[in-house]
Amino acid sequence: HTPLPTEELELLQAGMGRQTVSLPEDGDHTEVNFSLLTNAFPKMEDLCGGWLWHFSPSLFLNKGGSGRRKLIVIAPEAEGYSVKALRAVSAGGKATFYIVPLQETLDTSPLPSDSQHFSKMPRKTCYQCKEVMPLHMLAVHIKTCKGKLSSDETCEEVRESFTEDVLHFLEHQVDTTTEFKLCVDREDLPDRGILQWKRKKAASPASALKVVYIGEAGIDTGALRKEFLTDMVSGIENRFFEGSGNQGKNPKYSLTDLDNENFRTIGEIMAASLAQGGPPPNLVNSSLISFFSQVDDSADAQCLMLNTDEIISCGYTSQITLECKESIIRAIVLHSTTRLIPMLQQNRKGMELYGLVNQMAVNLEACRSLFVPGKIIKVSVGAILNTPNFSKKETSKGRTERKIINFLQDFLQEVEMSDGETDRAAGDTEPLAVPHVLQWRTGQSHIPMLPDEKRHFKITCNFDHNCRERLGDHAVCYPIVSACTQTVTFPVQHLSTYTDFRRIMSEAVKYGGGFRRV
């Protein structure tokens, strides 16, 4: 049979791919089979067991078709293969012939990229490892290339780079020409969010997500979407997963959610969160990543083999094969691990959105950091870059504004260093932490998983010096935040000391982290 495209690439790498050879009109068997062929295909020089020529009649009859075509052997004449005999079956002298060994197997190991055999092939550079190689070798190489470490790079930095590549890929799969609009009640997440997600039959979740909260006039320019995805990922973890948060969690066993295809929907939401600026769903047990990364039944087979002893201990006595999968599942439905397979399968189906499962299959370790707890960079105040709009330096306003920015820096560092211990000691049920500050400032409580130049929240700081002139005598004003325009305006007249600043900021962060009306 004619080779498939992937097989052709392998043959090309081995120096056994398609080549154009001009045959002399009076060439005999020795000249055709040895002088010409061994020059074109050096590996045939060591092939001692003989070979026959073949051709595909469908190529001559213009039948087209796809996939493999049946090859027919060209019977040699009494003196072997001559040019005259080959021309007789070649439809005018131009044809594709296939050489098939009789007693030996072709050596298909790749030739070195600098082999003289590839001297005429165009060469390109691999972006990952910077190696220059023939074009056909690059087509196979890029699927497995993991790059090369420079002298100042660490394995962790390279892994982060691959993670960013995955996120960029997912981001570019979003159809920005259409919208996937959701109108939800923020008090009933994630259940209402999942229900509305499934009911949107006229739109695709691969489109740009737009969110409207019932009873609120906010227009989603990105911040509402990020808040929705943040709340949904958190709600999904609490509602559909169980286990230790530090070790990762497994899906809860629920036939009702399985029948309602809720696990597929949460898989789509997890993929959408990665593709559209939400938090990474780093909540699953690390042992599940290999299952999610499989794009075919090999994951099912792996699960069956890993649980062979448990399956047998549950009383199943027949063959343990994929063909008997349904019988096995029924037999061990009460088993604590294997009973989750249907939920995992449905979850994986949803994660196929944007090609996420395929990306996990190719970049498993890079994707692991997006799903497994403890792999994401710790949230830090360093993620916030403040850009103040200061008044003139020599003025009293300018000096006051710089004092407030110093207060802000002290406050953020204090929150990060205490990690909520001060509030916890004071009996606060929800200690103040850096994610709360990020949620208040930006609408999302995580660092965006983007390249280094974008892995920061750039916030413009403005200053209001005239609130008492506008509003009259009043006790307190809180900073005004716009997550959409990424600005915050500080009420200068209420922030004369760090004690006042800390109190007002703490109240603003604790009670104003969402977009809801209070």
C-alpha positions as CSV (number, residue, x, y, z in Angstrom):
1,H,0.0,0.0,0.0
2,T,1.1,3.6,-0.6
3,P,2.4,5.1,2.6
4,L,0.4,7.6,4.7
5,P,1.7,11.2,5.1
6,T,3.3,10.5,8.5
7,E,5.0,7.4,7.0
8,E,6.3,9.5,4.1
9,L,7.9,12.0,6.5
10,E,9.6,9.1,8.4
11,L,10.9,7.7,5.1
12,L,12.1,11.2,4.1
13,Q,14.1,11.5,7.3
14,A,15.6,8.1,6.7
15,G,16.7,9.1,3.2
16,M,14.1,6.8,1.6
17,G,11.5,9.3,0.6
18,R,10.1,10.3,-2.8
19,Q,12.7,11.4,-5.3
20,T,12.8,12.2,-9.0
21,V,15.2,10.0,-10.9
22,S,15.8,10.3,-14.7
23,L,16.3,6.9,-16.3
24,P,18.4,6.5,-19.5
25,E,16.3,5.1,-22.4
26,D,18.6,2.1,-22.9
27,G,19.3,1.3,-19.3
28,D,19.4,-2.3,-18.2
29,H,18.6,-4.1,-14.9
30,T,22.1,-3.5,-13.4
31,E,22.2,0.2,-14.3
32,V,18.6,0.8,-13.1
33,N,18.6,-1.2,-9.9
34,F,22.1,-0.5,-8.6
35,S,23.8,2.5,-10.2
36,L,20.8,4.8,-10.1
37,L,18.8,3.6,-7.1
38,T,21.8,3.3,-4.7
39,N,22.9,6.8,-5.7
40,A,19.4,8.1,-5.0
41,F,18.9,6.0,-1.8
42,P,22.3,5.2,-0.2
43,K,20.7,2.8,2.4
44,M,19.7,0.4,-0.5
45,E,23.4,-0.3,-1.0
46,D,23.4,-2.7,2.0
47,L,20.0,-4.3,1.0
48,C,21.1,-7.7,-0.1
49,G,17.9,-9.7,-0.1
50,G,16.5,-8.3,-3.4
51,W,13.5,-6.0,-4.1
52,L,10.6,-5.6,-6.5
53,W,9.1,-2.6,-8.2
54,H,5.5,-1.7,-7.6
55,F,3.0,0.9,-8.8
56,S,-0.5,2.1,-8.0
57,P,-2.9,1.9,-11.0
58,S,-5.4,4.4,-9.4
59,L,-2.7,7.1,-9.9
60,F,-2.7,6.5,-13.6
61,L,-6.4,6.2,-14.0
62,N,-7.0,9.5,-12.1
63,K,-9.3,7.8,-9.6
64,G,-8.1,10.0,-6.7
65,G,-9.2,8.9,-3.3
66,S,-7.6,9.3,0.0
67,G,-5.7,7.2,2.5
68,R,-3.9,4.1,1.3
69,R,-4.0,2.7,-2.3
70,K,-3.3,-0.9,-3.2
71,L,0.1,-1.5,-4.9
72,I,0.6,-3.9,-7.8
73,V,3.9,-5.6,-8.4
74,I,5.6,-5.0,-11.7
75,A,6.7,-8.4,-13.0
76,P,10.3,-8.3,-14.1
77,E,11.2,-9.5,-17.6
78,A,13.7,-12.3,-18.4
79,E,16.6,-9.9,-18.1
80,G,15.1,-8.2,-15.0
81,Y,13.9,-4.5,-14.8
82,S,14.9,-2.5,-17.8
83,V,14.0,1.1,-18.6
84,K,11.9,-0.1,-21.5
85,A,9.9,-2.5,-19.3
86,L,9.2,0.3,-16.7
87,R,8.1,2.8,-19.4
88,A,5.6,0.2,-20.6
89,V,3.6,0.5,-17.4
90,S,4.3,4.1,-16.6
91,A,1.7,6.0,-18.7
92,G,4.1,7.7,-21.0
93,G,7.3,7.6,-18.9
94,K,6.2,9.7,-15.9
95,A,5.1,7.7,-12.9
96,T,5.6,7.0,-9.1
97,F,7.1,3.7,-8.4
98,Y,7.6,2.0,-5.0
99,I,10.5,-0.2,-4.1
100,V,9.6,-3.0,-1.7
101,P,12.3,-5.3,-0.2
102,L,11.7,-9.1,-0.5
103,Q,13.6,-10.4,2.5
104,E,14.8,-7.5,4.6
105,T,13.3,-4.6,6.4
106,L,14.2,-1.1,5.4
107,D,16.4,0.9,7.9
108,T,14.1,3.8,8.7
109,S,16.3,5.4,11.3
110,P,16.7,9.1,10.6
111,L,19.8,10.4,8.9
112,P,21.8,13.2,10.5
113,S,20.3,16.6,9.7
114,D,23.6,17.6,8.0
115,S,23.6,14.5,5.8
116,Q,24.7,15.2,2.2
117,H,21.5,13.4,1.1
118,F,19.6,16.5,2.3
119,S,21.9,19.1,0.6
120,K,19.1,20.3,-1.8
121,M,16.3,20.3,0.8
122,P,15.4,23.8,2.2
123,R,16.4,24.3,5.8
124,K,14.6,26.1,8.6
125,T,15.3,27.0,12.2
126,C,13.3,25.4,15.1
127,Y,12.1,28.2,17.3
128,Q,12.3,26.1,20.4
129,C,15.9,24.8,20.3
130,K,17.3,27.1,17.5
131,E,18.6,24.0,15.6
132,V,18.7,24.4,11.8
133,M,17.5,21.3,10.0
134,P,15.8,20.2,6.7
135,L,12.2,21.3,6.3
136,H,10.8,17.7,6.3
137,M,12.7,16.8,9.5
138,L,11.5,20.0,11.2
139,A,7.8,18.9,10.5
140,V,8.4,15.9,12.8
141,H,10.9,17.5,15.2
142,I,8.6,20.3,16.4
143,K,6.0,17.8,17.7
144,T,8.5,16.6,20.4
145,C,11.0,19.4,20.7
146,K,11.4,20.5,24.4
147,G,14.0,23.2,23.6
148,K,17.5,23.6,25.0
149,L,18.5,25.2,28.2
150,S,20.8,28.2,27.9
151,S,23.5,28.8,30.4
152,D,21.3,31.1,32.5
153,E,18.0,29.2,32.2
154,T,16.6,26.7,34.6
155,C,14.3,23.8,34.0
156,E,11.5,25.7,35.8
157,E,11.9,28.7,33.5
158,V,11.7,26.5,30.4
159,R,8.6,24.7,31.8
160,E,7.0,28.1,32.3
161,S,7.8,29.1,28.7
162,F,6.0,26.0,27.4
163,T,3.1,26.7,29.7
164,E,2.9,30.2,28.2
165,D,3.0,28.7,24.7
166,V,0.0,26.5,25.6
167,L,-2.0,29.5,26.9
168,H,-1.2,31.5,23.8
169,F,-2.4,28.6,21.7
170,L,-5.7,28.4,23.6
171,E,-6.1,32.2,23.5
172,H,-5.9,32.2,19.7
173,Q,-8.5,29.5,19.4
174,V,-11.2,31.8,20.8
175,D,-13.6,33.0,18.1
176,T,-13.5,36.7,18.7
177,T,-16.0,37.4,15.9
178,T,-18.9,36.0,17.8
179,E,-20.1,36.2,21.5
180,F,-21.2,33.6,24.0
181,K,-23.4,35.7,26.3
182,L,-24.5,34.6,29.7
183,C,-26.9,36.3,32.1
184,V,-26.5,34.9,35.6
185,D,-27.4,35.5,39.2
186,R,-24.1,35.8,41.1
187,E,-25.7,34.4,44.3
188,D,-26.4,30.9,42.8
189,L,-23.0,30.2,41.2
190,P,-21.8,27.7,40.1
191,D,-25.2,25.9,39.5
192,R,-26.9,28.8,37.6
193,G,-23.8,29.4,35.6
194,I,-23.6,25.8,34.5
195,L,-27.3,25.7,33.7
196,Q,-27.1,28.8,31.6
197,W,-23.9,27.6,29.9
198,K,-25.7,24.4,28.8
199,R,-28.8,26.2,27.6
200,K,-26.9,28.4,25.1
201,K,-27.7,26.3,22.1
202,A,-27.5,29.1,19.6
203,A,-24.0,30.1,20.5
204,S,-20.7,28.2,20.9
205,P,-18.6,28.3,24.1
206,A,-15.6,28.7,21.8
207,S,-16.7,32.3,21.2
208,A,-15.7,35.3,23.3
209,L,-17.5,35.0,26.7
210,K,-19.6,38.0,27.8
211,V,-21.2,38.1,31.2
212,V,-24.1,40.1,32.6
213,Y,-25.2,39.8,36.2
214,I,-28.9,40.0,36.9
215,G,-29.9,43.3,38.5
216,E,-26.6,45.0,37.6
217,A,-26.0,47.5,34.9
218,G,-22.3,46.7,34.4
219,I,-21.1,46.2,30.8
220,D,-18.6,43.4,30.3
221,T,-15.3,44.7,28.8
222,G,-13.3,41.9,30.3
223,A,-13.5,42.4,34.1
224,L,-16.9,40.8,34.6
225,R,-15.8,37.8,32.5
226,K,-12.8,37.3,34.7
227,E,-14.7,37.6,37.9
228,F,-17.3,35.1,36.6
229,L,-14.6,32.6,35.7
230,T,-12.9,33.1,39.0
231,D,-16.1,32.4,40.9
232,M,-17.0,29.5,38.7
233,V,-13.6,27.7,39.1
234,S,-13.8,28.2,42.8
235,G,-17.5,27.0,42.9
236,I,-16.7,24.0,40.7
237,E,-13.9,23.0,43.1
238,N,-16.3,23.1,46.1
239,R,-19.3,21.6,44.3
240,F,-17.8,18.9,42.1
241,F,-14.5,17.8,43.7
242,E,-13.5,16.3,47.0
243,G,-10.2,15.6,48.7
244,S,-7.2,17.5,50.2
245,G,-6.7,20.8,48.5
246,N,-2.9,20.5,48.8
247,Q,-2.7,17.1,47.2
248,G,-5.4,17.8,44.5
249,K,-8.9,16.5,44.4
250,N,-10.9,13.9,42.6
251,P,-14.4,14.4,41.1
252,K,-17.3,13.5,43.4
253,Y,-19.2,10.4,42.4
254,S,-22.6,11.7,41.2
255,L,-24.8,9.8,38.8
256,T,-27.1,12.8,38.6
257,D,-24.4,15.2,37.5
258,L,-23.1,12.5,35.1
259,D,-26.6,12.1,33.5
260,N,-27.0,15.8,33.2
261,E,-23.6,16.1,31.6
262,N,-22.5,18.6,34.2
263,F,-18.9,17.1,34.2
264,R,-18.6,17.9,30.5
265,T,-19.8,21.5,31.1
266,I,-17.3,22.1,33.9
267,G,-14.6,20.7,31.6
268,E,-15.6,23.4,29.0
269,I,-15.6,26.1,31.7
270,M,-12.1,25.0,32.9
271,A,-10.9,25.2,29.3
272,A,-12.6,28.6,28.8
273,S,-10.9,29.9,32.0
274,L,-7.5,29.1,30.6
275,A,-8.3,30.6,27.2
276,Q,-10.0,33.8,28.2
277,G,-8.1,35.2,31.1
278,G,-9.6,33.3,34.1
279,P,-7.6,31.5,36.8
280,P,-6.0,28.1,36.0
281,P,-8.1,25.3,37.5
282,N,-5.2,24.0,39.6
283,L,-7.4,21.8,41.7
284,V,-7.2,18.2,40.4
285,N,-5.1,15.3,41.6
286,S,-1.8,14.9,39.7
287,S,-2.6,11.3,38.9
288,L,-5.6,12.5,36.7
289,I,-3.5,14.6,34.4
290,S,-2.3,11.6,32.3
291,F,-5.9,10.5,32.0
292,F,-7.0,13.9,30.7
293,S,-4.1,14.1,28.3
294,Q,-5.2,11.0,26.4
295,V,-7.2,11.7,23.2
296,D,-8.3,8.2,22.6
297,D,-9.2,4.9,24.4
298,S,-5.6,4.4,25.5
299,A,-6.4,6.3,28.7
300,D,-9.3,3.9,29.4
301,A,-7.0,1.0,28.8
302,Q,-4.4,2.5,31.1
303,C,-7.0,2.9,33.9
304,L,-8.2,-0.7,33.5
305,M,-4.6,-2.0,33.7
306,L,-3.8,0.1,36.7
307,N,-6.8,-1.2,38.5
308,T,-6.6,-4.9,37.5
309,D,-6.2,-6.1,41.1
310,E,-9.1,-4.0,42.3
311,I,-11.3,-5.2,39.4
312,I,-10.5,-8.8,40.2
313,S,-11.1,-8.2,44.0
314,C,-14.6,-6.9,43.1
315,G,-15.6,-10.3,41.7
316,Y,-15.1,-9.6,38.0
317,T,-13.9,-12.9,36.4
318,S,-14.0,-12.2,32.6
319,Q,-11.4,-10.7,30.3
320,I,-10.1,-7.2,31.2
321,T,-10.2,-5.6,27.9
322,L,-11.7,-2.4,26.4
323,E,-14.3,-4.5,24.6
324,C,-15.6,-5.5,28.1
325,K,-15.4,-2.0,29.5
326,E,-19.1,-1.6,30.1
327,S,-19.4,-4.9,31.9
328,I,-16.4,-4.0,34.0
329,I,-17.8,-0.7,35.0
330,R,-21.1,-2.2,36.0
331,A,-19.3,-4.9,38.0
332,I,-17.2,-2.4,40.0
333,V,-19.6,0.5,40.2
334,L,-19.1,0.8,44.0
335,H,-15.3,0.8,43.7
336,S,-14.0,4.0,45.2
337,T,-11.6,4.8,42.3
338,T,-12.8,3.1,39.1
339,R,-16.3,4.2,39.5
340,L,-15.1,7.7,38.7
341,I,-14.1,6.8,35.1
342,P,-17.4,7.9,33.5
343,M,-17.1,11.3,35.2
344,L,-13.5,11.7,34.2
345,Q,-14.4,10.7,30.6
346,Q,-17.1,13.3,30.5
347,N,-14.9,15.9,32.1
348,R,-12.2,15.2,29.5
349,K,-14.8,15.5,26.7
350,G,-15.6,19.0,27.8
351,M,-11.9,19.9,28.0
352,E,-11.6,19.2,24.3
353,L,-12.8,22.8,23.8
354,Y,-10.1,25.0,22.1
355,G,-8.0,21.8,21.6
356,L,-7.0,21.7,25.2
357,V,-6.8,17.9,25.4
358,N,-4.5,17.8,22.3
359,Q,-2.3,20.4,23.9
360,M,-2.1,18.3,27.1
361,A,-1.1,15.2,25.0
362,V,1.8,17.1,23.4
363,N,2.8,19.3,26.4
364,L,1.9,17.2,29.5
365,E,4.4,18.7,31.9
366,A,3.6,22.2,30.8
367,C,-0.1,21.7,31.4
368,R,0.4,20.0,34.7
369,S,1.2,23.4,36.3
370,L,-2.2,24.6,35.2
371,F,-4.2,21.8,36.9
372,V,-2.2,20.5,39.9
373,P,-2.2,22.5,43.2
374,G,1.2,24.0,44.2
375,K,2.5,24.4,40.7
376,I,1.3,28.0,40.1
377,I,3.6,30.9,41.1
378,K,2.6,32.2,44.5
379,V,0.4,35.3,44.3
380,S,2.6,38.3,45.2
381,V,2.2,42.1,45.5
382,G,4.9,42.1,42.9
383,A,2.1,41.3,40.4
384,I,0.8,44.8,40.9
385,L,2.6,47.6,39.1
386,N,1.4,51.0,40.3
387,T,1.6,54.0,37.9
388,P,0.7,57.1,39.8
389,N,-0.5,60.3,38.1
390,F,1.4,62.7,40.4
391,S,0.9,66.5,40.6
392,K,3.9,68.7,40.2
393,K,6.8,67.5,42.5
394,E,7.3,70.9,44.2
395,T,3.7,71.3,45.3
396,S,1.9,70.2,48.5
397,K,-0.4,68.1,46.5
398,G,2.5,66.2,44.9
399,R,4.1,65.6,48.3
400,T,0.8,64.3,49.7
401,E,0.3,62.0,46.8
402,R,3.7,60.5,47.2
403,K,3.0,59.9,50.9
404,I,-0.2,58.0,49.9
405,I,1.8,55.8,47.4
406,N,4.2,55.0,50.2
407,F,1.2,54.1,52.4
408,L,0.0,51.8,49.6
409,Q,3.4,50.1,49.3
410,D,3.6,49.6,53.1
411,F,0.0,48.2,53.2
412,L,0.6,45.7,50.4
413,Q,3.8,44.5,51.9
414,E,2.2,44.2,55.3
415,V,-0.6,42.1,53.8
416,E,1.9,39.8,52.0
417,M,4.2,39.4,55.0
418,S,1.4,38.7,57.5
419,D,-0.5,36.4,55.2
420,G,-3.7,37.2,57.1
421,E,-2.2,36.3,60.5
422,T,-3.0,39.8,62.0
423,D,-6.6,39.6,61.0
424,R,-6.8,36.0,62.1
425,A,-5.5,36.8,65.5
426,A,-8.2,39.5,65.7
427,G,-10.9,36.9,65.1
428,D,-11.6,37.8,61.5
429,T,-13.4,34.9,59.8
430,E,-12.0,35.8,56.5
431,P,-8.4,37.0,56.9
432,L,-7.1,39.7,54.5
433,A,-4.6,38.2,52.0
434,V,-3.0,39.2,48.7
435,P,-5.6,37.5,46.5
436,H,-8.3,39.7,48.1
437,V,-6.3,42.8,47.2
438,L,-5.9,41.5,43.6
439,Q,-9.7,40.8,43.4
440,W,-10.5,44.3,44.6
441,R,-8.0,46.0,42.3
442,T,-8.5,43.9,39.1
443,G,-11.6,41.7,39.3
444,Q,-9.5,38.5,39.5
445,S,-7.6,37.1,42.4
446,H,-4.8,35.4,40.5
447,I,-1.7,36.4,38.5
448,P,-2.5,36.2,34.8
449,M,-0.7,33.3,33.1
450,L,0.9,35.3,30.3
451,P,4.4,36.1,29.2
452,D,6.6,38.0,31.6
453,E,5.9,41.4,30.1
454,K,2.2,40.8,30.7
455,R,2.4,38.8,34.0
456,H,1.6,41.9,36.0
457,F,-1.4,44.1,36.7
458,K,-0.6,47.6,35.7
459,I,-2.8,50.0,37.8
460,T,-3.0,53.7,37.2
461,C,-3.3,55.6,40.5
462,N,-5.3,58.9,40.6
463,F,-5.9,61.2,43.5
464,D,-9.1,63.1,44.6
465,H,-8.3,66.2,46.6
466,N,-11.7,67.8,46.7
467,C,-14.3,65.3,48.0
468,R,-15.2,67.5,51.0
469,E,-15.8,70.5,48.6
470,R,-18.1,68.3,46.5
471,L,-19.9,66.3,49.1
472,G,-19.8,68.5,52.2
473,D,-18.9,67.3,55.7
474,H,-18.8,63.5,55.8
475,A,-16.9,60.9,57.8
476,V,-15.3,58.6,55.2
477,C,-14.7,58.0,51.5
478,Y,-13.3,54.8,50.0
479,P,-11.0,54.5,47.1
480,I,-12.8,54.2,43.7
481,V,-11.7,51.2,41.6
482,S,-12.4,50.6,37.9
483,A,-11.2,47.1,37.0
484,C,-12.1,47.6,33.3
485,T,-9.9,50.7,32.9
486,Q,-7.4,49.4,35.6
487,T,-7.5,52.6,37.6
488,V,-7.9,53.5,41.3
489,T,-8.7,56.9,42.8
490,F,-7.6,57.6,46.4
491,P,-9.6,60.1,48.6
492,V,-6.7,62.2,49.7
493,Q,-8.5,64.1,52.5
494,H,-9.3,60.9,54.4
495,L,-5.8,59.4,54.2
496,S,-3.6,61.7,56.3
497,T,-2.0,59.0,58.4
498,Y,-1.1,55.3,57.7
499,T,-3.6,54.2,60.4
500,D,-6.4,55.9,58.5
501,F,-5.1,54.5,55.2
502,R,-4.9,50.9,56.6
503,R,-8.4,51.0,58.1
504,I,-10.0,52.4,55.0
505,M,-8.2,50.1,52.6
506,S,-8.9,47.1,54.7
507,E,-12.7,47.9,54.7
508,A,-12.6,48.6,51.0
509,V,-10.9,45.3,50.1
510,K,-13.0,43.2,52.4
511,Y,-16.4,44.5,51.4
512,G,-15.8,45.8,47.9
513,G,-14.0,42.9,46.1
514,G,-16.9,42.1,43.8
515,F,-18.8,44.1,41.2
516,R,-22.1,43.5,43.0
517,R,-24.1,46.4,44.3
518,V,-24.3,46.7,48.1
